[in-house]
Amino acid sequence: MNFKDKVVLITGASSGIGRDAAIEFAKLGANIVLVARKKDKLEQTANELKKFDTSILVCPCDVSNRVQVKEMSNIVLEKYGSVDILVNNAGFAIYGSVSDLTIDDIESQMETNYFGMIYCTKNFLPSMLKKKSGHIVNVASVTASFGLPGIASYCASKFAMLGFSEGLKHELKDTGVGITVVSPIMVRTNFFEHPSFEKMPKFSPTSLSSKTVAKTILKAANSPRLEIIVPSVVRGAVWMKNTFPYFINPILGKSFKNQLDSIKKD
């Protein structure tokens, strides 16, 4: 897909992966719709995009709120008629054992990470189907394939995203509309600024830059694949886990459980 003059809507666009994806799409002449909760941070991103010859629309919206998503989609569709690429990127995690997290902690992650994606997809998919073109990019995580102690509820939201995307991909066959999931390993963003991660080491040596993931999102917007794992070498680990779960799961479980227990002791 040539991104020139295409309409690209990105949730979680105020920082990190979403911000960098907006920059990469704008470089190629796409019209950008920036969506996130904080208007001031969205406007900062919009100011960075002004150097590109493109249209920018700032839409403050909490994607976990279906009413706000509907209102936001009405504004976007009134202006552009449809979107060509929908990037469902908004998401966050709260670290802690299931026994320590509150129901609100768990629900809030599912509401933003999973239902936020559902609300945006439901509001923009009809116009894509009508014009028989478009692509949905859902930003998940390798935790869509690994259930890990300490982030069980976050993993659940990403498992759900991947499963929904796979089912929808089958439904979209021969419609002209595609869907691809981008699943990165740890990314160096403000994702870990939530207080629950205070005692956690912030980034591993293998963590990715948000720009690397942003470039993968552009690749995904042109891809027939269901899932793109970043970096690609990690696909081998997913294959190992699915093929030899009795071997891999205990190793991963023990490693992450030890980390969780050590933080609890502190």
C-alpha positions as CSV (number, residue, x, y, z in Angstrom):
1,M,0.0,0.0,0.0
2,N,1.2,3.5,-0.9
3,F,0.5,5.6,2.2
4,K,0.4,8.9,0.4
5,D,-3.0,10.6,1.3
6,K,-4.2,7.5,3.2
7,V,-6.0,8.1,6.5
8,V,-4.2,6.4,9.4
9,L,-5.8,6.4,12.9
10,I,-3.5,5.5,15.8
11,T,-4.7,5.0,19.3
12,G,-2.2,5.6,22.2
13,A,-0.6,8.2,19.9
14,S,0.6,10.6,22.6
15,S,3.9,8.8,23.3
16,G,6.0,5.7,22.6
17,I,5.1,3.4,19.8
18,G,2.0,5.3,18.8
19,R,3.9,8.6,18.5
20,D,6.7,7.0,16.5
21,A,4.2,5.2,14.2
22,A,2.5,8.6,13.6
23,I,5.8,10.1,12.6
24,E,6.7,7.2,10.3
25,F,3.3,7.3,8.5
26,A,3.4,11.1,8.2
27,K,6.9,10.9,6.6
28,L,5.2,8.9,3.8
29,G,2.4,11.4,3.3
30,A,-0.4,9.8,5.3
31,N,-3.1,11.9,6.9
32,I,-2.9,11.1,10.6
33,V,-5.6,10.9,13.3
34,L,-4.1,11.0,16.7
35,V,-6.1,9.4,19.5
36,A,-5.3,9.2,23.2
37,R,-6.6,10.4,26.6
38,K,-4.4,13.4,27.1
39,K,-5.0,16.3,24.8
40,D,-1.9,18.2,25.7
41,K,0.4,15.3,24.8
42,L,-1.5,14.7,21.6
43,E,-0.9,18.3,20.6
44,Q,2.8,17.8,21.3
45,T,2.8,14.9,18.9
46,A,0.7,16.9,16.4
47,N,3.3,19.7,16.6
48,E,6.0,17.3,15.7
49,L,4.1,16.2,12.6
50,K,3.6,19.8,11.3
51,K,6.8,19.6,9.3
52,F,5.3,16.9,7.1
53,D,2.9,17.8,4.3
54,T,-0.1,16.1,5.7
55,S,-3.4,16.5,7.5
56,I,-3.5,16.0,11.3
57,L,-6.6,15.5,13.4
58,V,-6.3,15.4,17.2
59,C,-9.0,13.4,18.9
60,P,-8.8,13.1,22.7
61,C,-10.5,9.9,23.7
62,D,-10.4,7.2,26.3
63,V,-10.7,4.0,24.2
64,S,-12.0,2.0,27.1
65,N,-15.1,4.2,27.1
66,R,-17.4,3.0,24.3
67,V,-19.4,6.3,24.2
68,Q,-16.2,8.3,23.8
69,V,-15.0,6.0,21.0
70,K,-18.4,6.4,19.2
71,E,-18.1,10.2,19.5
72,M,-14.6,10.1,18.2
73,S,-15.4,7.9,15.3
74,N,-18.3,10.2,14.3
75,I,-15.8,13.1,14.1
76,V,-13.3,11.1,12.1
77,L,-15.8,9.6,9.7
78,E,-17.5,13.0,9.1
79,K,-14.2,14.5,8.1
80,Y,-12.7,11.6,6.1
81,G,-15.5,9.2,5.3
82,S,-13.4,6.3,6.3
83,V,-10.0,5.3,7.6
84,D,-7.5,3.3,5.5
85,I,-5.5,2.0,8.4
86,L,-6.6,1.5,12.0
87,V,-3.7,1.0,14.5
88,N,-5.1,-0.3,17.8
89,N,-2.0,0.5,19.9
90,A,-3.4,1.9,23.3
91,G,-2.6,-0.4,26.2
92,F,-1.0,-0.7,29.6
93,A,-0.2,-3.2,32.4
94,I,-0.4,-3.4,36.1
95,Y,2.2,-5.6,37.7
96,G,1.3,-7.9,40.6
97,S,-0.1,-11.3,41.5
98,V,-3.7,-12.0,40.8
99,S,-4.3,-12.5,44.5
100,D,-2.9,-8.9,45.2
101,L,-4.5,-7.1,42.3
102,T,-8.1,-5.7,42.7
103,I,-10.9,-6.6,40.3
104,D,-10.7,-3.0,39.1
105,D,-7.0,-3.4,38.3
106,I,-7.7,-6.5,36.2
107,E,-10.8,-5.1,34.5
108,S,-9.1,-1.8,33.6
109,Q,-6.4,-3.6,31.6
110,M,-9.0,-5.7,29.7
111,E,-11.1,-2.6,29.1
112,T,-8.3,-0.6,27.5
113,N,-6.2,-3.3,25.9
114,Y,-8.9,-5.6,24.5
115,F,-12.3,-3.8,24.6
116,G,-10.7,-0.5,23.4
117,M,-9.6,-2.4,20.3
118,I,-13.1,-3.9,19.9
119,Y,-14.8,-0.5,20.1
120,C,-12.5,1.0,17.6
121,T,-12.7,-2.0,15.2
122,K,-16.5,-2.0,15.4
123,N,-16.8,1.7,14.7
124,F,-14.4,1.8,11.7
125,L,-14.7,-1.7,10.1
126,P,-18.1,-1.0,8.4
127,S,-16.7,1.9,6.3
128,M,-13.7,-0.3,5.4
129,L,-16.0,-3.1,4.3
130,K,-18.1,-0.7,2.3
131,K,-15.2,0.6,0.2
132,K,-13.6,-2.9,0.2
133,S,-10.2,-1.8,1.4
134,G,-8.3,-1.1,4.6
135,H,-6.1,-2.7,7.1
136,I,-6.3,-3.1,10.9
137,V,-3.1,-3.4,12.8
138,N,-3.5,-4.6,16.4
139,V,-0.4,-4.0,18.6
140,A,-0.2,-6.9,21.1
141,S,2.9,-8.4,22.7
142,V,4.7,-11.8,22.7
143,T,2.8,-12.2,26.0
144,A,-0.1,-13.1,23.6
145,S,1.6,-16.4,23.4
146,F,3.1,-16.7,26.9
147,G,1.1,-16.6,30.2
148,L,3.5,-15.2,32.8
149,P,3.3,-14.7,36.5
150,G,3.0,-11.1,37.6
151,I,1.3,-9.9,34.4
152,A,-1.4,-12.6,34.1
153,S,-4.2,-10.1,33.4
154,Y,-2.1,-8.2,30.8
155,C,-1.3,-11.5,29.1
156,A,-5.0,-12.3,29.1
157,S,-5.8,-9.1,27.3
158,K,-3.2,-9.8,24.6
159,F,-4.2,-13.5,24.3
160,A,-7.7,-12.2,23.7
161,M,-6.5,-9.6,21.1
162,L,-4.7,-12.3,19.1
163,G,-7.6,-14.8,19.2
164,F,-10.1,-12.1,18.2
165,S,-7.8,-11.0,15.3
166,E,-7.4,-14.6,14.1
167,G,-11.1,-15.2,14.0
168,L,-11.8,-11.8,12.3
169,K,-9.1,-12.5,9.7
170,H,-11.1,-15.6,8.6
171,E,-14.2,-13.5,8.4
172,L,-12.5,-10.8,6.3
173,K,-11.3,-13.2,3.6
174,D,-12.1,-11.8,0.1
175,T,-13.4,-8.5,1.5
176,G,-10.4,-6.4,0.7
177,V,-9.8,-5.6,4.4
178,G,-6.9,-7.1,6.2
179,I,-5.8,-7.5,9.8
180,T,-2.3,-8.1,11.3
181,V,-1.1,-8.3,14.9
182,V,2.3,-6.9,15.8
183,S,3.7,-8.7,18.8
184,P,7.0,-7.2,20.2
185,I,9.1,-8.2,23.1
186,M,9.9,-5.6,25.8
187,V,9.9,-2.0,24.3
188,R,11.6,1.0,25.8
189,T,8.6,3.3,26.4
190,N,6.8,4.8,29.4
191,F,4.9,1.5,29.6
192,F,6.8,0.7,32.9
193,E,6.0,4.1,34.5
194,H,3.0,2.6,36.3
195,P,3.8,2.5,40.1
196,S,3.3,-1.2,40.2
197,F,6.6,-1.6,38.2
198,E,8.6,0.6,40.7
199,K,10.7,-2.3,42.0
200,M,11.2,-4.0,38.6
201,P,14.3,-3.6,36.4
202,K,13.0,-1.3,33.7
203,F,14.5,-2.6,30.5
204,S,16.5,-5.7,29.5
205,P,19.5,-5.5,27.1
206,T,17.3,-7.1,24.4
207,S,14.5,-4.5,24.7
208,L,13.4,-2.7,21.5
209,S,13.2,0.9,20.6
210,S,9.7,2.2,19.9
211,K,10.8,3.3,16.5
212,T,11.7,-0.3,15.6
213,V,8.1,-1.4,16.5
214,A,6.7,1.6,14.7
215,K,8.4,0.6,11.5
216,T,7.0,-2.9,11.9
217,I,3.5,-1.4,12.2
218,L,4.0,0.1,8.7
219,K,5.1,-3.3,7.4
220,A,2.1,-4.9,9.0
221,A,-0.2,-2.4,7.3
222,N,0.8,-4.0,4.0
223,S,1.1,-7.6,5.2
224,P,-1.2,-10.6,4.5
225,R,0.2,-12.3,7.7
226,L,-1.9,-12.7,10.8
227,E,1.0,-12.0,13.2
228,I,4.4,-10.4,13.0
229,I,6.6,-11.0,16.0
230,V,9.4,-8.5,16.7
231,P,12.2,-9.5,16.6
232,S,11.5,-12.4,14.2
233,V,13.9,-14.7,16.1
234,V,11.4,-14.8,19.0
235,R,9.0,-16.7,16.7
236,G,11.3,-19.7,17.4
237,A,10.6,-19.4,21.2
238,V,6.8,-19.3,20.5
239,W,7.2,-22.4,18.3
240,M,9.1,-24.1,21.1
241,K,6.5,-23.2,23.7
242,N,3.7,-24.5,21.5
243,T,5.5,-27.6,20.5
244,F,7.2,-28.5,23.8
245,P,5.0,-26.8,26.5
246,Y,5.9,-29.4,29.1
247,F,9.5,-28.3,28.8
248,I,9.3,-24.6,28.2
249,N,6.4,-23.6,30.5
250,P,8.1,-24.7,33.8
251,I,11.3,-22.8,32.9
252,L,9.4,-19.6,32.1
253,G,7.1,-20.0,35.0
254,K,9.9,-20.5,37.6
255,S,11.9,-17.6,36.3
256,F,9.1,-15.1,36.4
257,K,7.6,-16.5,39.6
258,N,11.0,-16.0,41.3
259,Q,11.1,-12.4,40.2
260,L,7.5,-11.8,41.5
261,D,8.4,-13.5,44.8
262,S,11.5,-11.4,45.3
263,I,9.7,-8.2,44.7
264,K,7.0,-9.2,47.2
265,K,9.7,-9.8,49.8
266,D,11.1,-6.3,49.3
